[in-house]
Amino acid sequence: MQLSPSVCIERTDSGLEFMSINSHQCKAKIFLQGGQITEFTPKDKLPLLWVSGDETFTEGKSIRGGIPICWPWFGQHDNNEFPAHGFARTLVWQADEVNESDSNVTVSLKLPMRQVNPTFWPYQSSLRVEFILSEQLEVRLTTCNLGNTPFSYTQALHTYLPIADIHNTRVAGLQGAQYIEFDQGPFKQDGVVEFTRETDMVYTQAAAVQTIETPQGIISVSRENSRSCVLWNPWIEKSKRLSNFADDDYQTMLCLEAANVLEDAVTLEPKQSHTLVTTIKWLG
């Protein structure tokens, strides 16, 4: 089904619907399940998102790669029977709006809240994600409180980035931030981050822009309405335990996630809204 000159709906062999974007500026894929973008490649440049070659695109299961949306909690809920990283990344979203101009293609999806189990989330709210696709990728996740009582939540845009070699990759722009790792800390980040082991750092008081120096070039990741971010690579042993993840996938991926976690959790009063933004691009 054609939605605009550059956007159409397609299906995987497993039956999952996705929006295929092929404009004069970029190529992209956005799955309705999870509201999840899995491909973004600017014209004449390398891809900016990574998906595992072992991914099966299974109904009801978050895709291992791209940008899963973790909402309305990040990580494990206090109730261990609740789904890890919330429910938004496994439910089917609804295409809301597609706009195409000379400068970009904008795709908006919304999460039908009638799908949500009220045991998990008893609040009246709306959730919308907007993808602005040009030479760069901008993702905007907006939560609105539609009810009469305040609520708090955590969230992350769990961005999987492609790198040629984790051993020759560095992340700059986190210097001076505090981080928690494996429930230890807080520690202070002194220099650039290099990778020699499993990394699972949850940063607070982080600067708005980080750069990832890879063998293919430098990726810029910026955030708005977010003072926290997550840096993750599962390394050797954890890779063997992850689903839809090859044993050696850790060598070619890295997650740097725009987030609102820990003391950066969001509280919305009635009728308030909050938009978490991340922008990803190649420098040069």
Beta strands, then each sheet from edge to edge (+ up, - down):
strand 1: 2-4
strand 2: 7-11
strand 3: 17-22
strand 4: 26-31
strand 5: 36-42
strand 6: 69-70
strand 7: 94-100
strand 8: 105-110
strand 9: 125-133
strand 10: 137-145
strand 11: 151-153
strand 12: 155-157
strand 13: 160-162
strand 14: 170-172
strand 15: 178-181
strand 16: 184-188
strand 17: 199-204
strand 18: 209-214
strand 19: 217-224
strand 20: 228-233
strand 21: 253-260
strand 22: 266-268
strand 23: 273-283
sheet 1: 1+ 2- 3+ 4- 5+
sheet 2: 6+ 12- 21+ 13-
sheet 3: 6+ 12- 21+ 20- 17+ 15- 16+
sheet 4: 7+ 8- 9+ 10- 23+ 19- 18+ 14-
sheet 5: 11+ 22-
end
